[in-house]
Amino acid sequence: MIRYELPGKTALVTGGASGIGLATVRGLAEAGCRVAINHLPDDPRAEGVIAALRAAGHDVISAPGNVGEAESGPRMVEKAIADLGGKLDYLVNNAGTPGTSSLIPPAALDRLTEELWQTVLQVNLLGVFRCAKAAAPALKASHGAVVNVASIAGLDSPGSSMAYGATKAGVISLTKNLARSLAPEARVNAIAPGAVDSPWMVEWTEERRAASANKALLKRRNQPEDLAEVIIFLLAGARMVTGQTVVVDGGLTLEAR
């Protein structure tokens, strides 16, 4: 991973207690950034993760809250900024949910319930907007940056369900308009991961895991660190890049065409 020197910088990473979020937290903290780790208030992993990072000498704080709730999400952002000293340089909107534990193919319309739609919309799309809106004044003041985690499901992959894909397509569109909104002071970009080896609610068989690696041009699946590397580049580097979505899938979608 490219190393940046980020002492004095502050960041908030939503969904930061596992997977892509945790890899991003670790990368930022190793660079000297002070990081607020957002997690669900009842997430049993959070306490251990934060303790381990602190034991390794990293400056991290807890930022519990549910980004899928209209009041909890913005309140969490405001408190995190205050706890970080009233300053925010970087926001990573990583928290997300598939809303289902098994794949829902496009033909299975009867499985796309109102409850599933509401869950993925509230967390994956509205949660991104709420957090960005709450953080916007601090980000503009610091001339900071935002990275939203979308998905190739928002482009041309079916994803875990069409509801999930629709929310990620929404994140890609939202990223462009947030870039317009926060310019010229702050930048907003997104990444669109392909298949990732990380804790996730959707069950993958070993056969499907192997197939996703074999279909990719680079013949492997993403590791969380692969995605964290691009996220941190878009935050700390890429000073003339805004409103863009970077596909990070090892060539999976290229081969699929």
C-alpha positions as CSV (number, residue, x, y, z in Angstrom):
1,M,0.0,0.0,0.0
2,I,1.2,3.5,-0.8
3,R,2.1,5.3,2.4
4,Y,1.0,8.8,3.2
5,E,2.0,11.0,6.1
6,L,-1.2,12.2,7.7
7,P,-0.3,13.5,11.2
8,G,-2.8,16.2,12.3
9,K,-5.5,14.8,10.0
10,T,-8.8,13.5,11.2
11,A,-11.2,11.0,9.6
12,L,-14.6,9.3,10.2
13,V,-15.1,5.9,8.7
14,T,-18.7,4.4,8.9
15,G,-19.0,0.7,9.2
16,G,-15.4,0.8,10.4
17,A,-15.3,-2.3,12.7
18,S,-14.8,-4.9,10.0
19,G,-14.0,-5.6,6.3
20,I,-13.3,-2.6,4.0
21,G,-14.0,-0.1,6.8
22,L,-11.5,-1.7,9.2
23,A,-8.8,-1.9,6.6
24,T,-9.3,1.7,5.8
25,V,-9.2,2.7,9.5
26,R,-6.0,0.8,9.9
27,G,-4.4,2.4,6.8
28,L,-5.3,5.9,7.9
29,A,-4.2,5.3,11.5
30,E,-0.9,3.9,10.4
31,A,-0.3,7.1,8.4
32,G,-0.8,9.1,11.6
33,C,-4.5,10.1,11.1
34,R,-6.8,10.3,14.1
35,V,-9.8,8.1,13.2
36,A,-13.4,7.9,14.5
37,I,-14.7,4.4,14.0
38,N,-18.4,4.3,13.4
39,H,-20.2,1.0,14.3
40,L,-23.6,-0.1,15.4
41,P,-24.1,0.5,19.1
42,D,-24.6,-3.2,19.7
43,D,-21.8,-4.5,17.5
44,P,-19.8,-7.0,19.6
45,R,-16.7,-6.5,17.5
46,A,-16.2,-2.8,18.1
47,E,-14.7,-2.9,21.6
48,G,-12.1,-5.5,20.7
49,V,-11.2,-3.8,17.4
50,I,-10.7,-0.4,19.0
51,A,-8.7,-1.9,21.9
52,A,-6.4,-3.7,19.5
53,L,-5.8,-0.6,17.4
54,R,-5.0,1.5,20.5
55,A,-2.7,-1.3,21.7
56,A,-0.8,-1.0,18.4
57,G,-0.3,2.7,19.1
58,H,-3.1,4.1,16.9
59,D,-5.2,7.1,17.7
60,V,-8.8,5.9,17.3
61,I,-12.1,6.7,19.0
62,S,-15.5,5.0,19.0
63,A,-18.4,6.6,17.1
64,P,-21.4,4.4,17.7
65,G,-24.6,5.1,15.7
66,N,-26.9,3.7,13.0
67,V,-26.4,5.6,9.7
68,G,-29.7,4.1,8.6
69,E,-31.7,6.1,11.1
70,A,-32.6,9.7,10.2
71,E,-31.7,11.1,13.7
72,S,-28.9,8.7,14.8
73,G,-26.7,9.1,11.7
74,P,-26.3,12.8,11.7
75,R,-26.1,12.9,15.5
76,M,-23.2,10.4,15.3
77,V,-21.4,12.5,12.7
78,E,-21.7,15.7,14.8
79,K,-20.5,14.0,18.0
80,A,-17.6,12.3,16.1
81,I,-16.5,15.7,14.7
82,A,-16.7,17.2,18.2
83,D,-14.7,14.3,19.7
84,L,-12.1,14.7,17.0
85,G,-11.5,18.2,18.1
86,G,-14.1,20.0,16.0
87,K,-12.3,19.2,12.7
88,L,-12.9,16.6,10.0
89,D,-10.6,16.1,7.0
90,Y,-11.9,12.8,5.6
91,L,-15.2,11.0,5.6
92,V,-15.6,7.4,4.3
93,N,-19.2,6.4,3.8
94,N,-18.6,2.6,4.0
95,A,-21.5,1.3,6.0
96,G,-23.9,-0.8,4.0
97,T,-26.2,-3.8,4.0
98,P,-27.5,-6.3,1.4
99,G,-30.7,-6.6,3.4
100,T,-30.7,-10.4,2.7
101,S,-28.6,-13.4,3.7
102,S,-29.0,-15.1,0.3
103,L,-28.8,-13.9,-3.3
104,I,-32.1,-12.8,-4.8
105,P,-31.9,-13.2,-8.6
106,P,-33.6,-10.6,-10.8
107,A,-36.5,-13.0,-11.7
108,A,-37.5,-13.5,-8.0
109,L,-39.6,-10.3,-7.7
110,D,-41.7,-11.8,-4.9
111,R,-38.7,-11.9,-2.6
112,L,-38.1,-8.1,-3.0
113,T,-40.3,-7.1,0.0
114,E,-41.1,-3.6,1.1
115,E,-39.0,-4.3,4.3
116,L,-35.9,-5.2,2.2
117,W,-36.3,-2.1,0.1
118,Q,-36.6,0.2,3.1
119,T,-33.6,-1.4,4.8
120,V,-31.2,-1.0,1.9
121,L,-32.5,2.4,1.0
122,Q,-32.2,3.8,4.5
123,V,-28.6,2.4,5.1
124,N,-27.0,2.3,1.7
125,L,-28.3,5.5,0.1
126,L,-30.0,7.8,2.6
127,G,-27.3,7.0,5.1
128,V,-24.6,8.2,2.7
129,F,-26.5,11.4,2.1
130,R,-27.2,12.0,5.8
131,C,-23.6,11.6,6.8
132,A,-22.2,13.7,4.0
133,K,-24.7,16.5,4.7
134,A,-23.9,16.5,8.4
135,A,-20.2,16.5,7.8
136,A,-20.3,19.0,4.9
137,P,-19.5,22.2,6.9
138,A,-16.5,20.6,8.6
139,L,-15.2,19.1,5.4
140,K,-15.5,22.4,3.5
141,A,-13.7,24.2,6.3
142,S,-10.8,21.7,6.2
143,H,-10.8,21.5,2.3
144,G,-11.3,17.7,2.9
145,A,-12.5,14.8,1.0
146,V,-15.2,12.1,0.9
147,V,-15.2,8.6,-0.4
148,N,-18.4,6.7,-0.8
149,V,-18.3,2.9,-1.1
150,A,-20.6,1.9,-4.0
151,S,-20.4,-1.4,-5.9
152,I,-20.2,-2.9,-9.3
153,A,-23.8,-3.9,-8.6
154,G,-24.5,-0.2,-9.2
155,L,-23.1,-0.5,-12.7
156,D,-23.7,-3.7,-14.6
157,S,-23.5,-6.5,-12.1
158,P,-26.7,-8.1,-10.6
159,G,-25.3,-8.0,-7.0
160,S,-27.1,-9.5,-4.1
161,S,-30.5,-8.2,-5.3
162,M,-31.9,-5.5,-7.7
163,A,-32.7,-3.5,-4.6
164,Y,-29.1,-3.5,-3.5
165,G,-27.9,-2.6,-7.0
166,A,-30.4,0.3,-7.2
167,T,-29.1,1.8,-4.0
168,K,-25.5,1.5,-5.2
169,A,-26.4,3.1,-8.5
170,G,-27.9,5.8,-6.4
171,V,-24.6,6.2,-4.5
172,I,-22.8,6.7,-7.8
173,S,-25.2,9.4,-8.9
174,L,-25.2,11.0,-5.4
175,T,-21.4,11.1,-5.5
176,K,-21.5,13.3,-8.6
177,N,-24.0,15.7,-7.1
178,L,-22.2,15.8,-3.7
179,A,-19.1,16.7,-5.6
180,R,-21.0,19.6,-7.2
181,S,-22.4,20.6,-3.8
182,L,-19.1,20.6,-1.8
183,A,-16.9,22.2,-4.6
184,P,-14.6,24.0,-4.7
185,E,-13.6,23.4,-1.1
186,A,-14.0,19.6,-0.8
187,R,-13.8,16.6,-3.1
188,V,-16.2,13.7,-3.3
189,N,-15.5,10.4,-5.0
190,A,-16.5,6.8,-4.8
191,I,-15.2,3.3,-5.3
192,A,-17.1,0.4,-6.9
193,P,-15.7,-2.9,-5.5
194,G,-16.1,-6.2,-7.1
195,A,-16.1,-9.5,-5.1
196,V,-14.5,-9.0,-1.7
197,D,-13.3,-11.4,0.8
198,S,-14.7,-9.8,3.9
199,P,-17.4,-10.4,6.6
200,W,-20.7,-10.0,4.8
201,M,-24.3,-11.0,5.4
202,V,-24.7,-12.7,2.0
203,E,-23.8,-16.4,2.0
204,W,-21.2,-17.3,-0.7
205,T,-20.5,-21.0,-1.5
206,E,-16.8,-21.9,-2.2
207,E,-17.9,-22.7,-5.8
208,R,-19.2,-19.1,-6.3
209,R,-16.1,-17.6,-4.6
210,A,-13.8,-19.6,-7.0
211,A,-16.0,-18.6,-10.0
212,S,-15.8,-14.9,-9.2
213,A,-12.0,-15.1,-9.0
214,N,-11.7,-17.1,-12.2
215,K,-13.9,-14.7,-14.1
216,A,-11.7,-11.7,-13.1
217,L,-8.9,-10.7,-15.4
218,L,-6.5,-10.7,-12.5
219,K,-7.7,-14.1,-11.3
220,R,-8.4,-13.2,-7.7
221,R,-10.9,-11.6,-5.4
222,N,-10.5,-8.3,-3.7
223,Q,-9.0,-8.2,-0.2
224,P,-10.2,-5.3,2.0
225,E,-6.7,-3.8,1.9
226,D,-7.0,-3.6,-1.9
227,L,-10.0,-1.3,-1.5
228,A,-8.6,0.6,1.4
229,E,-5.5,1.5,-0.7
230,V,-7.7,3.2,-3.3
231,I,-9.9,4.9,-0.7
232,I,-6.9,6.4,1.0
233,F,-5.5,7.5,-2.4
234,L,-8.8,9.3,-3.2
235,L,-8.7,10.9,0.3
236,A,-5.1,12.0,0.7
237,G,-4.0,12.2,-3.0
238,A,-5.9,12.7,-6.2
239,R,-6.2,16.4,-5.6
240,M,-7.7,17.0,-9.1
241,V,-10.2,14.1,-9.0
242,T,-13.8,14.7,-7.9
243,G,-17.2,13.2,-8.8
244,Q,-15.6,10.0,-10.0
245,T,-16.3,6.4,-9.3
246,V,-13.3,4.1,-9.5
247,V,-14.0,0.4,-10.2
248,V,-11.8,-1.9,-8.2
249,D,-12.7,-5.4,-9.3
250,G,-9.6,-7.0,-10.8
251,G,-11.2,-6.8,-14.2
252,L,-14.3,-8.9,-13.2
253,T,-16.8,-6.7,-15.1
254,L,-14.5,-6.5,-18.1
255,E,-14.5,-10.3,-18.4
256,A,-18.2,-10.5,-17.8
257,R,-18.8,-8.5,-21.0
